[in-house]
């Protein structure tokens, strides 16, 4: 249970909240990788919106836990990762001929890889970092090779990254 004092959330409670969001989103993303995509499905859009919001809170929690050590490079990576995730929350759209979902995935891959390298340099969240790098490689490989199965695997690995990060955040 989150501990609230004078209307303020304590840092450990913020970490637990971010950890819970990351664990929940990560677990849901792993399960969602096995659900076939159905265009214009309100239920799937709602599920993915919840997952993406959990990824946003989880990323914020990870960044806040390590920000003094990851420097500008890590801040740029975390910022790109969060911007990419934020860009895909909600219904998928094409804006001026740009598939926003695909563009968002590219920003997520870049941001997570940059943030992962910054984290690896500090020795923090190593399993999460390697999973983010693997997800980026799988996702890009799946797009280039036109193998949607790799994209599905990338999503599950990305979810795993948040699952383990969330457990770490919740433990303090």
C-alpha positions in Angstrom: 0.0 0.0 0.0 1.3 3.5 -0.8 2.1 5.6 2.2 0.8 9.1 1.9 1.9 11.8 4.4 0.5 15.4 4.3 -0.7 14.8 0.8 2.8 14.1 -0.5 4.0 10.8 -1.9 7.3 9.7 -0.3 10.2 8.8 -2.7 9.9 5.1 -1.8 6.2 5.2 -2.5 6.8 6.8 -5.8 9.2 4.0 -6.7 6.7 1.4 -5.6 3.9 3.1 -7.7 6.2 3.2 -10.7 7.3 -0.3 -10.1 3.7 -1.5 -9.8 2.9 0.3 -13.1 5.9 -1.3 -14.8 5.2 -4.8 -13.6 1.5 -4.5 -14.5 2.2 -3.1 -18.0 5.1 -5.5 -18.6 3.0 -8.5 -17.7 0.1 -7.3 -19.8 2.4 -6.6 -22.8 3.8 -10.2 -22.6 0.2 -11.5 -22.6 -0.8 -9.1 -25.4 1.9 -10.4 -27.6 -0.1 -13.5 -28.0 -3.4 -11.7 -28.8 -4.0 -11.4 -32.6 -4.3 -7.8 -33.7 -7.8 -6.7 -34.8 -8.1 -3.3 -36.5 -10.5 -0.8 -34.8 -11.0 -3.0 -31.7 -11.9 -0.7 -28.9 -11.0 -3.4 -26.3 -7.5 -3.9 -27.8 -7.0 -0.1 -28.0 -8.0 0.2 -24.4 -5.6 -2.6 -23.4 -2.7 -1.1 -25.3 -3.5 2.4 -23.8 -3.2 1.0 -20.3 0.0 -0.8 -21.1 1.5 2.3 -22.6 0.5 4.4 -19.6 2.2 1.8 -17.4 5.3 2.0 -19.5 5.3 5.8 -19.2 5.0 5.7 -15.4 7.6 2.8 -15.2 10.1 4.7 -17.4 9.7 7.8 -15.3 10.3 5.7 -12.1 13.4 4.1 -13.6 14.8 7.5 -14.7 14.1 9.1 -11.3 15.9 6.2 -9.6 19.0 6.7 -11.6 19.0 10.2 -13.0 22.1 11.5 -11.2 24.2 8.7 -12.7 22.9 8.5 -16.3 23.7 12.1 -17.2 22.5 13.9 -20.3 22.8 10.8 -22.5 20.5 8.8 -20.2 18.1 11.7 -20.0 17.9 12.0 -23.8 17.3 8.2 -24.0 14.6 8.2 -21.3 13.0 11.3 -22.9 12.9 9.7 -26.4 11.6 6.5 -24.9 8.8 8.3 -23.1 8.0 10.5 -26.2 7.8 7.4 -28.4 5.5 5.6 -26.0 3.3 8.7 -25.5 3.0 9.0 -29.3 1.4 5.6 -29.6 -1.1 5.9 -26.8 -4.6 5.9 -28.3 -5.9 4.9 -31.7 -3.3 4.4 -34.4 -3.3 7.2 -37.0 -1.7 8.3 -40.2 -0.7 11.9 -40.0 0.4 13.6 -43.3 1.3 10.3 -44.7 3.3 9.2 -41.6 2.2 6.0 -39.8 2.4 7.4 -36.3 2.5 3.9 -34.7 5.5 2.9 -36.8 7.2 6.2 -36.2 6.5 5.9 -32.5 8.0 2.4 -32.4 11.2 3.7 -34.1 11.5 6.4 -31.4 10.9 3.8 -28.7 13.6 1.6 -30.1 16.1 4.4 -30.3 15.2 5.8 -26.9 15.2 2.5 -25.1 18.6 1.6 -26.7 20.2 4.9 -25.7 18.7 4.7 -22.2 19.9 1.1 -21.9 23.5 2.0 -22.8 23.5 4.8 -20.2 22.1 2.4 -17.6 24.7 -0.3 -18.5 27.4 2.2 -18.1 26.3 2.7 -14.5 25.6 -0.9 -13.7 21.9 -0.2 -13.0 18.9 -2.1 -14.4 21.2 -4.4 -16.4 18.6 -7.1 -17.3 16.1 -4.4 -18.3 18.8 -2.7 -20.4 19.7 -5.9 -22.3 16.0 -6.8 -22.8 15.4 -3.3 -24.2 18.3 -3.7 -26.6 17.1 -7.1 -27.7 13.6 -5.8 -28.2 14.9 -3.0 -30.4 16.9 -5.4 -32.5 14.0 -7.8 -32.8 11.6 -5.0 -33.7 13.8 -3.4 -36.3 14.7 -6.8 -37.7 11.1 -7.8 -37.9 10.3 -4.6 -39.8 13.2 -4.9 -42.2 12.6 -8.6 -42.9 8.8 -8.2 -43.0 8.5 -10.8 -40.2 5.6 -9.8 -37.9 6.5 -12.7 -35.6 9.7 -10.9 -34.7 7.7 -7.8 -33.9 5.4 -9.9 -31.6 8.5 -11.3 -29.9 9.9 -7.8 -29.6 6.8 -6.7 -27.7 7.0 -9.6 -25.3 10.7 -8.9 -24.6 9.9 -5.2 -24.2 7.2 -6.2 -21.6 9.7 -8.5 -19.9 12.1 -5.5 -19.5 9.5 -3.6 -17.6 8.4 -6.6 -15.6 11.9 -7.0 -14.1 12.5 -3.2 -13.8 9.2 -2.9 -11.9 10.2 -5.7 -9.5 13.5 -3.9 -8.8 11.7 -0.5 -8.3 9.2 -2.1 -5.8 12.0 -3.7 -3.8 13.7 -0.3 -3.4 
